[in-house]
Amino acid sequence: MSNSITHFQEKGIPDLELLTNSFLSTPTKHAEFIYGIAGVYLRAAAEYIGEVFTELNNAFRRSGKRRMEWVIVKDDTCTKTSFIGDVTYKKPERPAVFSASSASKR
């Protein structure tokens, strides 16, 4: 989560300043200003959500309980489209495959 926040500080804040300066030089362009500001925040929100989803998937992979019964075969990048834009995160291609130990429990 801190990566997306750091990225916003490095890229998002300067973008907001550019949009503000542009608006102050031509104050009649309200729509451009509003959509520009919204775009900066929506991109930051999508990055933040993607980072949270990635951390959640990593927590699932590190879970001792899940490791006893499941095996992660391959990591993949997933993109979900939402109303704020595309949210991209790393996830297993196949969530899990039964290991030999869990198959014998059934």
Distance bins in CASP14 RR format, pairs under 12 A and 6 or more apart:
PFRMAT RR
TARGET T0000
AUTHOR 0000-0000-0000
RMODE 2
METHOD distances of the structure
MODEL  1
1 7 0 0 0 0 0 1 0 0 0 0 0
1 8 0 0 0 0 0 1 0 0 0 0 0
1 44 0 0 0 0 0 1 0 0 0 0 0
1 47 0 0 0 0 1 0 0 0 0 0 0
1 48 1 0 0 1 0 0 0 0 0 0 0
1 49 0 0 0 0 1 0 0 0 0 0 0
1 50 0 0 0 0 1 0 0 0 0 0 0
1 51 1 0 1 0 0 0 0 0 0 0 0
1 52 1 0 0 1 0 0 0 0 0 0 0
1 53 0 0 0 0 0 1 0 0 0 0 0
1 54 0 0 0 0 1 0 0 0 0 0 0
1 55 1 0 0 1 0 0 0 0 0 0 0
1 56 0 0 0 0 0 1 0 0 0 0 0
2 8 0 0 0 0 0 1 0 0 0 0 0
2 9 0 0 0 0 0 1 0 0 0 0 0
2 47 0 0 0 0 0 1 0 0 0 0 0
2 48 0 0 0 0 0 1 0 0 0 0 0
2 51 0 0 0 0 1 0 0 0 0 0 0
2 52 0 0 0 0 0 1 0 0 0 0 0
2 55 0 0 0 0 0 1 0 0 0 0 0
3 9 0 0 0 0 0 1 0 0 0 0 0
3 10 0 0 0 0 0 1 0 0 0 0 0
3 11 0 0 0 0 0 1 0 0 0 0 0
3 44 0 0 0 0 0 1 0 0 0 0 0
3 47 0 0 0 0 1 0 0 0 0 0 0
3 48 0 0 0 0 1 0 0 0 0 0 0
3 50 0 0 0 0 0 1 0 0 0 0 0
3 51 1 0 1 0 0 0 0 0 0 0 0
3 52 0 0 0 0 0 1 0 0 0 0 0
3 54 0 0 0 0 1 0 0 0 0 0 0
3 55 0 0 0 0 0 1 0 0 0 0 0
4 10 0 0 0 0 0 1 0 0 0 0 0
4 11 0 0 0 0 0 1 0 0 0 0 0
4 12 0 0 0 0 0 1 0 0 0 0 0
4 43 0 0 0 0 1 0 0 0 0 0 0
4 44 1 0 0 1 0 0 0 0 0 0 0
4 45 0 0 0 0 1 0 0 0 0 0 0
4 46 0 0 0 0 1 0 0 0 0 0 0
4 47 1 0 1 0 0 0 0 0 0 0 0
4 48 1 0 1 0 0 0 0 0 0 0 0
4 49 0 0 0 0 1 0 0 0 0 0 0
4 50 1 0 0 1 0 0 0 0 0 0 0
4 51 1 0 1 0 0 0 0 0 0 0 0
4 52 0 0 0 0 1 0 0 0 0 0 0
4 53 0 0 0 0 0 1 0 0 0 0 0
4 54 0 0 0 0 0 1 0 0 0 0 0
4 55 0 0 0 0 0 1 0 0 0 0 0
4 87 0 0 0 0 0 1 0 0 0 0 0
4 88 0 0 0 0 0 1 0 0 0 0 0
4 89 0 0 0 0 0 1 0 0 0 0 0
5 11 0 0 0 0 0 1 0 0 0 0 0
5 12 0 0 0 0 0 1 0 0 0 0 0
5 13 0 0 0 0 0 1 0 0 0 0 0
5 44 0 0 0 0 1 0 0 0 0 0 0
5 45 0 0 0 0 0 1 0 0 0 0 0
5 47 0 0 0 0 1 0 0 0 0 0 0
5 48 1 0 0 1 0 0 0 0 0 0 0
5 51 0 0 0 0 1 0 0 0 0 0 0
5 52 0 0 0 0 0 1 0 0 0 0 0
6 12 0 0 0 0 0 1 0 0 0 0 0
6 13 0 0 0 0 0 1 0 0 0 0 0
6 44 0 0 0 0 0 1 0 0 0 0 0
6 47 0 0 0 0 0 1 0 0 0 0 0
6 48 0 0 0 0 0 1 0 0 0 0 0
6 51 0 0 0 0 0 1 0 0 0 0 0
7 13 0 0 0 0 0 1 0 0 0 0 0
7 14 0 0 0 0 0 1 0 0 0 0 0
7 15 0 0 0 0 0 1 0 0 0 0 0
7 40 0 0 0 0 0 1 0 0 0 0 0
7 43 0 0 0 0 1 0 0 0 0 0 0
7 44 1 0 0 1 0 0 0 0 0 0 0
7 46 0 0 0 0 0 1 0 0 0 0 0
7 47 1 0 0 1 0 0 0 0 0 0 0
7 48 0 0 0 0 1 0 0 0 0 0 0
7 50 0 0 0 0 0 1 0 0 0 0 0
7 51 0 0 0 0 1 0 0 0 0 0 0
8 14 0 0 0 0 0 1 0 0 0 0 0
8 15 0 0 0 0 1 0 0 0 0 0 0
8 16 0 0 0 0 1 0 0 0 0 0 0
8 39 0 0 0 0 0 1 0 0 0 0 0
8 40 0 0 0 0 1 0 0 0 0 0 0
8 41 0 0 0 0 1 0 0 0 0 0 0
8 42 0 0 0 0 0 1 0 0 0 0 0
8 43 0 0 0 0 1 0 0 0 0 0 0
8 44 1 0 1 0 0 0 0 0 0 0 0
8 45 0 0 0 0 1 0 0 0 0 0 0
8 46 0 0 0 0 0 1 0 0 0 0 0
8 47 1 0 0 1 0 0 0 0 0 0 0
8 48 0 0 0 0 1 0 0 0 0 0 0
8 51 0 0 0 0 0 1 0 0 0 0 0
9 15 0 0 0 0 0 1 0 0 0 0 0
9 16 0 0 0 0 0 1 0 0 0 0 0
9 17 0 0 0 0 0 1 0 0 0 0 0
9 44 0 0 0 0 1 0 0 0 0 0 0
10 44 0 0 0 0 0 1 0 0 0 0 0
10 47 0 0 0 0 0 1 0 0 0 0 0
11 17 0 0 0 0 0 1 0 0 0 0 0
11 18 0 0 0 0 0 1 0 0 0 0 0
11 40 0 0 0 0 1 0 0 0 0 0 0
11 43 0 0 0 0 1 0 0 0 0 0 0
11 44 0 0 0 0 1 0 0 0 0 0 0
11 47 0 0 0 0 1 0 0 0 0 0 0
12 18 0 0 0 0 1 0 0 0 0 0 0
12 19 0 0 0 0 1 0 0 0 0 0 0
12 20 0 0 0 0 0 1 0 0 0 0 0
12 36 0 0 0 0 0 1 0 0 0 0 0
12 37 0 0 0 0 0 1 0 0 0 0 0
12 39 0 0 0 0 1 0 0 0 0 0 0
12 40 1 0 1 0 0 0 0 0 0 0 0
12 41 0 0 0 0 1 0 0 0 0 0 0
12 42 0 0 0 0 0 1 0 0 0 0 0
12 43 1 0 0 1 0 0 0 0 0 0 0
12 44 1 0 0 1 0 0 0 0 0 0 0
12 45 0 0 0 0 0 1 0 0 0 0 0
12 47 0 0 0 0 0 1 0 0 0 0 0
13 19 0 0 0 0 0 1 0 0 0 0 0
13 20 0 0 0 0 0 1 0 0 0 0 0
13 37 0 0 0 0 0 1 0 0 0 0 0
13 40 0 0 0 0 1 0 0 0 0 0 0
13 41 0 0 0 0 0 1 0 0 0 0 0
13 44 0 0 0 0 1 0 0 0 0 0 0
14 20 0 0 0 0 0 1 0 0 0 0 0
14 21 0 0 0 0 0 1 0 0 0 0 0
14 40 0 0 0 0 1 0 0 0 0 0 0
15 21 0 0 0 0 0 1 0 0 0 0 0
15 22 0 0 0 0 0 1 0 0 0 0 0
15 36 0 0 0 0 1 0 0 0 0 0 0
15 37 0 0 0 0 1 0 0 0 0 0 0
15 38 0 0 0 0 0 1 0 0 0 0 0
15 39 0 0 0 0 1 0 0 0 0 0 0
15 40 1 0 1 0 0 0 0 0 0 0 0
15 41 0 0 0 0 0 1 0 0 0 0 0
15 42 0 0 0 0 0 1 0 0 0 0 0
15 43 0 0 0 0 1 0 0 0 0 0 0
15 44 0 0 0 0 1 0 0 0 0 0 0
16 22 0 0 0 0 0 1 0 0 0 0 0
16 23 0 0 0 0 0 1 0 0 0 0 0
16 33 0 0 0 0 0 1 0 0 0 0 0
16 36 0 0 0 0 1 0 0 0 0 0 0
16 37 1 0 0 1 0 0 0 0 0 0 0
16 38 0 0 0 0 0 1 0 0 0 0 0
16 39 0 0 0 0 0 1 0 0 0 0 0
16 40 1 0 1 0 0 0 0 0 0 0 0
16 41 0 0 0 0 1 0 0 0 0 0 0
16 43 0 0 0 0 0 1 0 0 0 0 0
16 44 0 0 0 0 0 1 0 0 0 0 0
17 23 0 0 0 0 0 1 0 0 0 0 0
17 24 0 0 0 0 0 1 0 0 0 0 0
17 37 0 0 0 0 0 1 0 0 0 0 0
17 40 0 0 0 0 0 1 0 0 0 0 0
18 24 0 0 0 0 0 1 0 0 0 0 0
18 25 0 0 0 0 0 1 0 0 0 0 0
18 32 0 0 0 0 0 1 0 0 0 0 0
18 33 0 0 0 0 0 1 0 0 0 0 0
18 36 0 0 0 0 1 0 0 0 0 0 0
18 37 0 0 0 0 0 1 0 0 0 0 0
18 40 0 0 0 0 1 0 0 0 0 0 0
19 25 0 0 0 0 0 1 0 0 0 0 0
19 26 0 0 0 0 0 1 0 0 0 0 0
19 29 0 0 0 0 0 1 0 0 0 0 0
19 30 0 0 0 0 0 1 0 0 0 0 0
19 32 0 0 0 0 1 0 0 0 0 0 0
19 33 1 0 0 1 0 0 0 0 0 0 0
19 34 0 0 0 0 1 0 0 0 0 0 0
19 35 0 0 0 0 1 0 0 0 0 0 0
19 36 1 0 1 0 0 0 0 0 0 0 0
19 37 1 0 1 0 0 0 0 0 0 0 0
19 38 0 0 0 0 0 1 0 0 0 0 0
19 39 0 0 0 0 1 0 0 0 0 0 0
19 40 1 0 0 1 0 0 0 0 0 0 0
19 41 0 0 0 0 0 1 0 0 0 0 0
20 26 0 0 0 0 0 1 0 0 0 0 0
20 27 0 0 0 0 0 1 0 0 0 0 0
20 29 0 0 0 0 0 1 0 0 0 0 0
20 32 0 0 0 0 0 1 0 0 0 0 0
20 33 1 0 0 1 0 0 0 0 0 0 0
20 34 0 0 0 0 0 1 0 0 0 0 0
20 36 0 0 0 0 0 1 0 0 0 0 0
20 37 0 0 0 0 1 0 0 0 0 0 0
20 40 0 0 0 0 0 1 0 0 0 0 0
21 27 0 0 0 0 0 1 0 0 0 0 0
21 33 0 0 0 0 0 1 0 0 0 0 0
22 28 0 0 0 0 0 1 0 0 0 0 0
22 29 1 0 0 1 0 0 0 0 0 0 0
22 32 1 0 0 1 0 0 0 0 0 0 0
22 33 1 0 0 1 0 0 0 0 0 0 0
22 36 0 0 0 0 1 0 0 0 0 0 0
22 37 0 0 0 0 0 1 0 0 0 0 0
23 29 1 0 0 1 0 0 0 0 0 0 0
23 30 1 0 0 1 0 0 0 0 0 0 0
23 31 0 0 0 0 0 1 0 0 0 0 0
23 32 1 0 0 1 0 0 0 0 0 0 0
23 33 1 0 1 0 0 0 0 0 0 0 0
23 34 0 0 0 0 1 0 0 0 0 0 0
23 35 0 0 0 0 0 1 0 0 0 0 0
23 36 0 0 0 0 1 0 0 0 0 0 0
23 37 0 0 0 0 1 0 0 0 0 0 0
24 33 0 0 0 0 1 0 0 0 0 0 0
25 32 0 0 0 0 0 1 0 0 0 0 0
25 33 0 0 0 0 0 1 0 0 0 0 0
26 32 0 0 0 0 1 0 0 0 0 0 0
26 33 0 0 0 0 1 0 0 0 0 0 0
27 33 0 0 0 0 1 0 0 0 0 0 0
29 35 0 0 0 0 1 0 0 0 0 0 0
29 36 0 0 0 0 0 1 0 0 0 0 0
30 36 0 0 0 0 0 1 0 0 0 0 0
30 37 0 0 0 0 0 1 0 0 0 0 0
31 37 0 0 0 0 0 1 0 0 0 0 0
31 38 0 0 0 0 0 1 0 0 0 0 0
32 38 0 0 0 0 0 1 0 0 0 0 0
32 39 0 0 0 0 0 1 0 0 0 0 0
33 39 0 0 0 0 0 1 0 0 0 0 0
33 40 0 0 0 0 0 1 0 0 0 0 0
34 40 0 0 0 0 0 1 0 0 0 0 0
34 41 0 0 0 0 0 1 0 0 0 0 0
35 41 0 0 0 0 0 1 0 0 0 0 0
35 42 0 0 0 0 1 0 0 0 0 0 0
36 42 0 0 0 0 1 0 0 0 0 0 0
36 43 0 0 0 0 0 1 0 0 0 0 0
37 43 0 0 0 0 0 1 0 0 0 0 0
37 44 0 0 0 0 0 1 0 0 0 0 0
38 44 0 0 0 0 0 1 0 0 0 0 0
38 45 0 0 0 0 0 1 0 0 0 0 0
38 83 0 0 0 0 0 1 0 0 0 0 0
38 84 0 0 0 0 1 0 0 0 0 0 0
38 85 0 0 0 0 0 1 0 0 0 0 0
39 45 0 0 0 0 1 0 0 0 0 0 0
39 46 0 0 0 0 1 0 0 0 0 0 0
39 47 0 0 0 0 0 1 0 0 0 0 0
39 84 0 0 0 0 1 0 0 0 0 0 0
39 85 0 0 0 0 1 0 0 0 0 0 0
40 46 0 0 0 0 0 1 0 0 0 0 0
40 47 0 0 0 0 0 1 0 0 0 0 0
40 84 0 0 0 0 0 1 0 0 0 0 0
41 47 0 0 0 0 0 1 0 0 0 0 0
41 48 0 0 0 0 0 1 0 0 0 0 0
41 84 0 0 0 0 1 0 0 0 0 0 0
41 85 0 0 0 0 0 1 0 0 0 0 0
42 48 0 0 0 0 0 1 0 0 0 0 0
42 49 0 0 0 0 0 1 0 0 0 0 0
42 82 0 0 0 0 1 0 0 0 0 0 0
42 83 0 0 0 0 1 0 0 0 0 0 0
42 84 1 0 1 0 0 0 0 0 0 0 0
42 85 1 0 0 1 0 0 0 0 0 0 0
42 86 0 0 0 0 0 1 0 0 0 0 0
42 87 0 0 0 0 0 1 0 0 0 0 0
43 49 0 0 0 0 0 1 0 0 0 0 0
43 50 0 0 0 0 0 1 0 0 0 0 0
43 84 0 0 0 0 1 0 0 0 0 0 0
43 85 0 0 0 0 1 0 0 0 0 0 0
43 86 0 0 0 0 1 0 0 0 0 0 0
43 87 0 0 0 0 0 1 0 0 0 0 0
43 88 0 0 0 0 0 1 0 0 0 0 0
44 50 0 0 0 0 0 1 0 0 0 0 0
44 51 0 0 0 0 0 1 0 0 0 0 0
44 84 0 0 0 0 1 0 0 0 0 0 0
44 85 0 0 0 0 0 1 0 0 0 0 0
44 87 0 0 0 0 0 1 0 0 0 0 0
45 51 0 0 0 0 0 1 0 0 0 0 0
45 52 0 0 0 0 0 1 0 0 0 0 0
45 82 0 0 0 0 1 0 0 0 0 0 0
45 83 0 0 0 0 0 1 0 0 0 0 0
45 84 1 0 1 0 0 0 0 0 0 0 0
45 85 0 0 0 0 1 0 0 0 0 0 0
45 86 0 0 0 0 0 1 0 0 0 0 0
45 87 0 0 0 0 1 0 0 0 0 0 0
46 52 0 0 0 0 0 1 0 0 0 0 0
46 53 0 0 0 0 0 1 0 0 0 0 0
46 79 0 0 0 0 1 0 0 0 0 0 0
46 80 0 0 0 0 1 0 0 0 0 0 0
46 81 0 0 0 0 1 0 0 0 0 0 0
46 82 1 0 0 1 0 0 0 0 0 0 0
46 83 0 0 0 0 0 1 0 0 0 0 0
46 84 1 0 1 0 0 0 0 0 0 0 0
46 85 1 0 1 0 0 0 0 0 0 0 0
46 86 1 0 0 1 0 0 0 0 0 0 0
46 87 1 0 1 0 0 0 0 0 0 0 0
46 88 1 0 0 1 0 0 0 0 0 0 0
46 89 0 0 0 0 0 1 0 0 0 0 0
47 53 0 0 0 0 0 1 0 0 0 0 0
47 54 0 0 0 0 0 1 0 0 0 0 0
47 84 0 0 0 0 0 1 0 0 0 0 0
47 85 0 0 0 0 0 1 0 0 0 0 0
47 86 0 0 0 0 0 1 0 0 0 0 0
47 87 0 0 0 0 1 0 0 0 0 0 0
47 88 0 0 0 0 1 0 0 0 0 0 0
47 89 0 0 0 0 1 0 0 0 0 0 0
48 54 0 0 0 0 0 1 0 0 0 0 0
48 55 0 0 0 0 0 1 0 0 0 0 0
48 84 0 0 0 0 0 1 0 0 0 0 0
48 87 0 0 0 0 1 0 0 0 0 0 0
48 88 0 0 0 0 0 1 0 0 0 0 0
48 89 0 0 0 0 0 1 0 0 0 0 0
49 55 0 0 0 0 0 1 0 0 0 0 0
49 56 0 0 0 0 0 1 0 0 0 0 0
49 79 0 0 0 0 0 1 0 0 0 0 0
49 80 0 0 0 0 1 0 0 0 0 0 0
49 82 1 0 0 1 0 0 0 0 0 0 0
49 83 0 0 0 0 0 1 0 0 0 0 0
49 84 1 0 0 1 0 0 0 0 0 0 0
49 85 0 0 0 0 1 0 0 0 0 0 0
49 86 0 0 0 0 0 1 0 0 0 0 0
49 87 1 0 1 0 0 0 0 0 0 0 0
49 88 0 0 0 0 1 0 0 0 0 0 0
49 89 1 0 0 1 0 0 0 0 0 0 0
50 56 0 0 0 0 1 0 0 0 0 0 0
50 57 0 0 0 0 1 0 0 0 0 0 0
50 58 0 0 0 0 0 1 0 0 0 0 0
50 77 0 0 0 0 0 1 0 0 0 0 0
50 78 0 0 0 0 1 0 0 0 0 0 0
50 79 0 0 0 0 1 0 0 0 0 0 0
50 80 0 0 0 0 1 0 0 0 0 0 0
50 82 0 0 0 0 0 1 0 0 0 0 0
50 84 0 0 0 0 0 1 0 0 0 0 0
50 85 0 0 0 0 0 1 0 0 0 0 0
50 86 0 0 0 0 1 0 0 0 0 0 0
50 87 1 0 1 0 0 0 0 0 0 0 0
50 88 1 0 0 1 0 0 0 0 0 0 0
50 89 1 0 1 0 0 0 0 0 0 0 0
50 90 0 0 0 0 1 0 0 0 0 0 0
50 91 0 0 0 0 0 1 0 0 0 0 0
51 57 0 0 0 0 0 1 0 0 0 0 0
51 58 0 0 0 0 0 1 0 0 0 0 0
51 87 0 0 0 0 1 0 0 0 0 0 0
51 88 0 0 0 0 1 0 0 0 0 0 0
51 89 1 0 0 1 0 0 0 0 0 0 0
51 90 0 0 0 0 1 0 0 0 0 0 0
52 58 0 0 0 0 0 1 0 0 0 0 0
52 59 0 0 0 0 0 1 0 0 0 0 0
52 87 0 0 0 0 1 0 0 0 0 0 0
52 89 0 0 0 0 1 0 0 0 0 0 0
52 90 0 0 0 0 0 1 0 0 0 0 0
53 59 0 0 0 0 0 1 0 0 0 0 0
53 60 0 0 0 0 0 1 0 0 0 0 0
53 77 0 0 0 0 0 1 0 0 0 0 0
53 78 0 0 0 0 1 0 0 0 0 0 0
53 79 0 0 0 0 0 1 0 0 0 0 0
53 80 0 0 0 0 1 0 0 0 0 0 0
53 82 0 0 0 0 0 1 0 0 0 0 0
53 87 1 0 0 1 0 0 0 0 0 0 0
53 88 0 0 0 0 1 0 0 0 0 0 0
53 89 1 1 0 0 0 0 0 0 0 0 0
53 90 0 0 0 0 1 0 0 0 0 0 0
53 91 1 0 0 1 0 0 0 0 0 0 0
54 60 0 0 0 0 0 1 0 0 0 0 0
54 61 0 0 0 0 0 1 0 0 0 0 0
54 75 0 0 0 0 0 1 0 0 0 0 0
54 76 0 0 0 0 0 1 0 0 0 0 0
54 77 0 0 0 0 1 0 0 0 0 0 0
54 78 0 0 0 0 1 0 0 0 0 0 0
54 87 0 0 0 0 0 1 0 0 0 0 0
54 88 0 0 0 0 1 0 0 0 0 0 0
54 89 1 0 1 0 0 0 0 0 0 0 0
54 90 1 0 1 0 0 0 0 0 0 0 0
54 91 1 0 0 1 0 0 0 0 0 0 0
54 92 0 0 0 0 0 1 0 0 0 0 0
55 61 0 0 0 0 0 1 0 0 0 0 0
55 62 0 0 0 0 0 1 0 0 0 0 0
55 89 0 0 0 0 1 0 0 0 0 0 0
55 90 0 0 0 0 1 0 0 0 0 0 0
55 91 0 0 0 0 0 1 0 0 0 0 0
56 62 0 0 0 0 0 1 0 0 0 0 0
56 63 0 0 0 0 0 1 0 0 0 0 0
56 89 0 0 0 0 1 0 0 0 0 0 0
56 90 0 0 0 0 0 1 0 0 0 0 0
56 91 0 0 0 0 1 0 0 0 0 0 0
56 92 0 0 0 0 0 1 0 0 0 0 0
57 63 0 0 0 0 0 1 0 0 0 0 0
57 66 0 0 0 0 0 1 0 0 0 0 0
57 72 0 0 0 0 1 0 0 0 0 0 0
57 75 0 0 0 0 1 0 0 0 0 0 0
57 76 0 0 0 0 0 1 0 0 0 0 0
57 77 0 0 0 0 0 1 0 0 0 0 0
57 78 0 0 0 0 1 0 0 0 0 0 0
57 89 1 0 0 1 0 0 0 0 0 0 0
57 90 1 0 0 1 0 0 0 0 0 0 0
57 91 1 0 1 0 0 0 0 0 0 0 0
57 92 1 0 0 1 0 0 0 0 0 0 0
57 93 0 0 0 0 0 1 0 0 0 0 0
57 95 0 0 0 0 1 0 0 0 0 0 0
57 96 0 0 0 0 0 1 0 0 0 0 0
58 66 0 0 0 0 0 1 0 0 0 0 0
58 72 0 0 0 0 0 1 0 0 0 0 0
58 75 0 0 0 0 1 0 0 0 0 0 0
58 89 0 0 0 0 0 1 0 0 0 0 0
58 90 0 0 0 0 1 0 0 0 0 0 0
58 91 0 0 0 0 1 0 0 0 0 0 0
58 92 0 0 0 0 0 1 0 0 0 0 0
59 65 0 0 0 0 0 1 0 0 0 0 0
59 66 0 0 0 0 1 0 0 0 0 0 0
59 67 0 0 0 0 0 1 0 0 0 0 0
60 66 1 0 0 1 0 0 0 0 0 0 0
60 67 0 0 0 0 1 0 0 0 0 0 0
60 70 0 0 0 0 1 0 0 0 0 0 0
60 72 0 0 0 0 1 0 0 0 0 0 0
60 90 0 0 0 0 0 1 0 0 0 0 0
60 91 0 0 0 0 1 0 0 0 0 0 0
60 92 0 0 0 0 1 0 0 0 0 0 0
60 95 0 0 0 0 1 0 0 0 0 0 0
60 96 0 0 0 0 1 0 0 0 0 0 0
61 67 0 0 0 0 1 0 0 0 0 0 0
61 70 0 0 0 0 1 0 0 0 0 0 0
61 71 0 0 0 0 0 1 0 0 0 0 0
61 72 1 0 1 0 0 0 0 0 0 0 0
61 73 0 0 0 0 0 1 0 0 0 0 0
61 74 0 0 0 0 0 1 0 0 0 0 0
61 75 0 0 0 0 1 0 0 0 0 0 0
61 90 0 0 0 0 0 1 0 0 0 0 0
61 91 0 0 0 0 1 0 0 0 0 0 0
61 92 1 0 0 1 0 0 0 0 0 0 0
61 95 0 0 0 0 0 1 0 0 0 0 0
61 96 0 0 0 0 1 0 0 0 0 0 0
62 72 0 0 0 0 0 1 0 0 0 0 0
63 69 0 0 0 0 0 1 0 0 0 0 0
63 70 0 0 0 0 1 0 0 0 0 0 0
63 72 0 0 0 0 0 1 0 0 0 0 0
63 96 0 0 0 0 0 1 0 0 0 0 0
64 70 0 0 0 0 1 0 0 0 0 0 0
65 102 0 0 0 0 0 1 0 0 0 0 0
66 72 0 0 0 0 1 0 0 0 0 0 0
66 92 0 0 0 0 0 1 0 0 0 0 0
66 95 0 0 0 0 0 1 0 0 0 0 0
66 96 1 0 0 1 0 0 0 0 0 0 0
66 99 0 0 0 0 0 1 0 0 0 0 0
66 102 0 0 0 0 0 1 0 0 0 0 0
67 96 0 0 0 0 0 1 0 0 0 0 0
67 99 0 0 0 0 1 0 0 0 0 0 0
67 101 0 0 0 0 0 1 0 0 0 0 0
67 102 0 0 0 0 0 1 0 0 0 0 0
68 96 0 0 0 0 0 1 0 0 0 0 0
68 98 0 0 0 0 0 1 0 0 0 0 0
68 99 1 0 0 1 0 0 0 0 0 0 0
68 100 0 0 0 0 0 1 0 0 0 0 0
68 101 1 0 0 1 0 0 0 0 0 0 0
68 102 1 0 0 1 0 0 0 0 0 0 0
68 105 0 0 0 0 1 0 0 0 0 0 0
69 96 0 0 0 0 1 0 0 0 0 0 0
69 97 0 0 0 0 0 1 0 0 0 0 0
69 98 1 0 0 1 0 0 0 0 0 0 0
69 99 1 0 0 1 0 0 0 0 0 0 0
69 100 0 0 0 0 0 1 0 0 0 0 0
69 101 1 0 0 1 0 0 0 0 0 0 0
69 102 1 1 0 0 0 0 0 0 0 0 0
69 103 0 0 0 0 1 0 0 0 0 0 0
69 104 0 0 0 0 0 1 0 0 0 0 0
69 105 1 0 0 1 0 0 0 0 0 0 0
69 106 0 0 0 0 0 1 0 0 0 0 0
70 92 0 0 0 0 1 0 0 0 0 0 0
70 94 0 0 0 0 0 1 0 0 0 0 0
70 95 1 0 0 1 0 0 0 0 0 0 0
70 96 1 1 0 0 0 0 0 0 0 0 0
70 97 1 0 0 1 0 0 0 0 0 0 0
70 98 1 0 0 1 0 0 0 0 0 0 0
70 99 1 0 0 1 0 0 0 0 0 0 0
70 100 0 0 0 0 0 1 0 0 0 0 0
70 101 0 0 0 0 0 1 0 0 0 0 0
70 102 1 0 0 1 0 0 0 0 0 0 0
70 103 0 0 0 0 0 1 0 0 0 0 0
71 92 0 0 0 0 1 0 0 0 0 0 0
71 94 0 0 0 0 1 0 0 0 0 0 0
71 95 0 0 0 0 0 1 0 0 0 0 0
71 96 1 0 0 1 0 0 0 0 0 0 0
71 97 1 0 1 0 0 0 0 0 0 0 0
71 98 1 0 0 1 0 0 0 0 0 0 0
71 99 1 0 1 0 0 0 0 0 0 0 0
71 100 0 0 0 0 1 0 0 0 0 0 0
71 101 0 0 0 0 1 0 0 0 0 0 0
71 102 0 0 0 0 1 0 0 0 0 0 0
71 103 0 0 0 0 0 1 0 0 0 0 0
72 90 0 0 0 0 0 1 0 0 0 0 0
72 91 0 0 0 0 1 0 0 0 0 0 0
72 92 1 0 1 0 0 0 0 0 0 0 0
72 93 0 0 0 0 1 0 0 0 0 0 0
72 94 0 0 0 0 1 0 0 0 0 0 0
72 95 0 0 0 0 1 0 0 0 0 0 0
72 96 1 0 0 1 0 0 0 0 0 0 0
72 97 0 0 0 0 1 0 0 0 0 0 0
72 99 0 0 0 0 0 1 0 0 0 0 0
73 91 0 0 0 0 0 1 0 0 0 0 0
73 92 1 0 0 1 0 0 0 0 0 0 0
73 93 1 0 0 1 0 0 0 0 0 0 0
73 94 1 0 1 0 0 0 0 0 0 0 0
73 95 0 0 0 0 1 0 0 0 0 0 0
73 96 1 0 0 1 0 0 0 0 0 0 0
73 97 1 0 1 0 0 0 0 0 0 0 0
73 98 0 0 0 0 0 1 0 0 0 0 0
73 99 0 0 0 0 0 1 0 0 0 0 0
74 90 0 0 0 0 0 1 0 0 0 0 0
74 91 0 0 0 0 0 1 0 0 0 0 0
74 92 1 0 0 1 0 0 0 0 0 0 0
74 93 1 0 1 0 0 0 0 0 0 0 0
74 94 1 0 0 1 0 0 0 0 0 0 0
74 95 0 0 0 0 0 1 0 0 0 0 0
74 96 0 0 0 0 0 1 0 0 0 0 0
74 97 0 0 0 0 1 0 0 0 0 0 0
75 89 0 0 0 0 0 1 0 0 0 0 0
75 90 1 0 1 0 0 0 0 0 0 0 0
75 91 1 0 0 1 0 0 0 0 0 0 0
75 92 1 0 0 1 0 0 0 0 0 0 0
75 93 1 0 0 1 0 0 0 0 0 0 0
75 94 0 0 0 0 0 1 0 0 0 0 0
75 95 0 0 0 0 0 1 0 0 0 0 0
76 88 0 0 0 0 0 1 0 0 0 0 0
76 89 0 0 0 0 1 0 0 0 0 0 0
76 90 1 0 0 1 0 0 0 0 0 0 0
76 91 1 0 0 1 0 0 0 0 0 0 0
76 92 1 0 0 1 0 0 0 0 0 0 0
76 93 1 1 0 0 0 0 0 0 0 0 0
76 94 0 0 0 0 1 0 0 0 0 0 0
76 95 0 0 0 0 0 1 0 0 0 0 0
77 86 0 0 0 0 0 1 0 0 0 0 0
77 87 0 0 0 0 0 1 0 0 0 0 0
77 88 1 0 0 1 0 0 0 0 0 0 0
77 89 1 0 0 1 0 0 0 0 0 0 0
77 90 1 0 1 0 0 0 0 0 0 0 0
77 91 1 0 0 1 0 0 0 0 0 0 0
77 92 0 0 0 0 0 1 0 0 0 0 0
77 93 0 0 0 0 1 0 0 0 0 0 0
78 86 0 0 0 0 0 1 0 0 0 0 0
78 87 0 0 0 0 1 0 0 0 0 0 0
78 88 1 0 0 1 0 0 0 0 0 0 0
78 89 1 0 1 0 0 0 0 0 0 0 0
78 90 1 0 0 1 0 0 0 0 0 0 0
78 91 1 0 1 0 0 0 0 0 0 0 0
78 92 0 0 0 0 1 0 0 0 0 0 0
78 93 0 0 0 0 1 0 0 0 0 0 0
78 95 0 0 0 0 0 1 0 0 0 0 0
79 85 0 0 0 0 1 0 0 0 0 0 0
79 86 1 0 1 0 0 0 0 0 0 0 0
79 87 1 0 0 1 0 0 0 0 0 0 0
79 88 1 0 1 0 0 0 0 0 0 0 0
79 89 0 0 0 0 1 0 0 0 0 0 0
79 90 0 0 0 0 0 1 0 0 0 0 0
79 91 0 0 0 0 0 1 0 0 0 0 0
80 86 1 0 0 1 0 0 0 0 0 0 0
80 87 1 0 1 0 0 0 0 0 0 0 0
80 88 1 0 0 1 0 0 0 0 0 0 0
80 89 0 0 0 0 1 0 0 0 0 0 0
80 91 0 0 0 0 1 0 0 0 0 0 0
81 87 1 0 0 1 0 0 0 0 0 0 0
81 88 0 0 0 0 0 1 0 0 0 0 0
82 88 0 0 0 0 0 1 0 0 0 0 0
82 89 0 0 0 0 0 1 0 0 0 0 0
96 102 0 0 0 0 1 0 0 0 0 0 0
97 103 0 0 0 0 1 0 0 0 0 0 0
98 104 0 0 0 0 1 0 0 0 0 0 0
98 105 0 0 0 0 1 0 0 0 0 0 0
98 106 0 0 0 0 1 0 0 0 0 0 0
99 105 0 0 0 0 0 1 0 0 0 0 0
99 106 0 0 0 0 0 1 0 0 0 0 0
100 106 0 0 0 0 0 1 0 0 0 0 0
END
